[in-house]
């Protein structure tokens, strides 16, 4: 909590907040559950692969 306070004092109120705090009202997108596979957690070939580019 102290680290969050330091970041918020440096970068402004609300710069850092707990996960999911107030995000539902602010987001402009929504999850498309109807596009999800019925086996989305049981078949590894259907799990999306994401990697970061450095």
BAFIDO-275609 format. One record per residue: residue number from 0; residue in three letters; y, z, x of N, C-alpha, C in turn. Coordinates in steps of 0.05 Angstrom, whole numbers, plus 5000, padded with zeros to 4 digits. Atoms other than C-alpha are relative to their C-alpha. Example, Ala and Ser with C-alpha at 12.3 -4.5 7.8 and 13.67 -1.06 7.14 Angstrom:
(site 0, 'ALA', (4976, 5000, 5018), (4910, 5156, 5246), (5024, 5000, 5018))
(site 1, 'SER', (4976, 4999, 4984), (4979, 5143, 5273), (5022, 5014, 4985))
This chain:
(site 0, 'UNK', (4976, 5000, 5016), (5000, 5000, 5000), (5025, 5000, 5017))
(site 1, 'UNK', (4977, 4999, 4982), (5047, 5015, 5058), (5006, 4972, 5011))
(site 2, 'UNK', (4996, 5028, 4990), (5036, 4944, 5085), (5013, 4983, 4979))
(site 3, 'UNK', (4987, 5015, 5022), (5054, 4915, 5017), (5029, 5007, 4998))
(site 4, 'UNK', (4972, 4991, 5001), (5117, 4957, 5016), (5017, 4988, 5022))
(site 5, 'UNK', (4986, 5012, 4977), (5137, 4932, 5085), (5006, 4971, 4995))
(site 6, 'UNK', (4996, 5029, 5006), (5127, 4859, 5065), (5020, 4996, 4978))
(site 7, 'UNK', (4981, 5003, 5022), (5165, 4868, 5000), (5028, 5007, 5008))
(site 8, 'UNK', (4973, 4993, 4991), (5223, 4902, 5035), (5011, 4978, 5018))
(site 9, 'UNK', (4991, 5021, 4982), (5226, 4846, 5086), (5005, 4973, 4986))
(site 10, 'UNK', (4999, 5026, 5013), (5214, 4785, 5041), (5010, 5000, 4971))
(site 11, 'UNK', (4990, 4998, 5027), (5239, 4811, 4974), (4980, 5011, 4981))
(site 12, 'UNK', (5017, 4988, 5020), (5212, 4846, 4914), (4981, 4979, 4987))
(site 13, 'UNK', (5020, 5018, 5012), (5148, 4814, 4888), (4989, 4979, 5018))
(site 14, 'UNK', (5011, 5019, 4981), (5133, 4775, 4951), (4970, 5004, 5003))
(site 15, 'UNK', (5028, 4993, 4998), (5067, 4811, 4956), (4993, 5018, 4977))
(site 16, 'UNK', (5008, 4983, 5023), (5030, 4840, 4896), (4969, 5000, 4999))
(site 17, 'UNK', (5029, 4999, 5002), (4959, 4861, 4879), (4989, 4974, 4987))
(site 18, 'UNK', (5013, 5025, 5011), (4911, 4804, 4861), (5001, 5001, 4970))
(site 19, 'UNK', (4999, 5004, 5029), (4920, 4778, 4790), (5023, 5013, 4986))
(site 20, 'UNK', (4978, 4986, 5013), (4983, 4818, 4777), (5020, 4980, 4990))
(site 21, 'UNK', (4980, 5018, 5012), (5023, 4776, 4729), (4996, 4970, 5004))
(site 22, 'UNK', (5004, 5028, 4995), (4992, 4710, 4748), (4993, 4984, 4976))
(site 23, 'UNK', (5008, 5014, 5024), (4965, 4692, 4680), (5024, 4988, 4986))
(site 24, 'UNK', (4977, 5010, 5014), (5034, 4684, 4650), (5015, 4979, 5016))
(site 25, 'UNK', (4984, 5018, 4983), (5063, 4646, 4710), (4986, 4973, 5006))
(site 26, 'UNK', (5014, 5024, 4992), (5009, 4594, 4722), (5004, 4977, 4980))
(site 27, 'UNK', (4997, 5023, 5017), (5017, 4524, 4695), (4974, 4984, 4996))
(site 28, 'UNK', (5026, 5012, 5002), (4943, 4506, 4700), (4981, 5019, 4987))
(site 29, 'UNK', (5021, 4983, 5011), (4881, 4531, 4667), (4973, 4989, 5008))
(site 30, 'UNK', (5027, 5008, 4992), (4807, 4529, 4684), (4987, 4983, 4978))
(site 31, 'UNK', (5014, 5018, 5020), (4768, 4473, 4650), (4971, 5008, 5000))
(site 32, 'UNK', (5028, 4991, 5000), (4704, 4510, 4634), (4981, 4980, 4988))
(site 33, 'UNK', (5018, 5021, 5011), (4677, 4451, 4594), (4992, 4980, 5021))
(site 34, 'UNK', (5008, 5018, 4978), (4675, 4412, 4660), (4980, 5012, 5019))
(site 35, 'UNK', (5018, 4985, 4982), (4632, 4464, 4694), (4971, 4993, 4994))
(site 36, 'UNK', (5029, 5005, 5003), (4558, 4451, 4706), (4987, 5024, 4987))
(site 37, 'UNK', (5014, 4977, 5012), (4510, 4494, 4666), (4985, 5016, 5022))
(site 38, 'UNK', (5014, 4987, 4978), (4477, 4511, 4733), (5019, 5006, 5023))
(site 39, 'UNK', (4979, 4999, 4980), (4542, 4525, 4770), (4995, 5022, 5021))
(site 40, 'UNK', (5006, 4980, 4980), (4513, 4585, 4807), (4971, 4999, 5010))
(site 41, 'UNK', (5028, 4999, 4992), (4440, 4568, 4814), (4991, 4975, 5016))
(site 42, 'UNK', (5008, 5023, 4985), (4439, 4499, 4846), (5021, 4995, 5022))
(site 43, 'UNK', (4982, 5002, 4978), (4470, 4496, 4915), (5013, 4972, 5003))
(site 44, 'UNK', (4989, 5027, 4998), (4480, 4421, 4912), (5023, 4996, 4981))
(site 45, 'UNK', (4978, 5003, 5019), (4528, 4431, 4854), (5024, 5019, 5006))
(site 46, 'UNK', (4978, 4982, 4993), (4571, 4485, 4888), (5020, 4984, 5017))
(site 47, 'UNK', (4980, 5015, 4984), (4637, 4454, 4913), (5002, 5011, 5028))
(site 48, 'UNK', (4997, 4993, 4972), (4646, 4454, 4988), (5029, 4997, 5007))
(site 49, 'UNK', (4972, 5000, 4993), (4716, 4472, 5011), (5003, 5009, 5029))
(site 50, 'UNK', (4994, 4992, 4973), (4742, 4474, 5082), (5030, 4997, 5006))
(site 51, 'UNK', (4972, 5000, 4993), (4810, 4487, 5113), (5005, 4980, 5023))
(site 52, 'UNK', (4992, 5018, 4979), (4845, 4435, 5156), (5020, 5014, 5017))
(site 53, 'UNK', (4981, 4987, 4982), (4880, 4463, 5217), (5016, 4981, 5015))
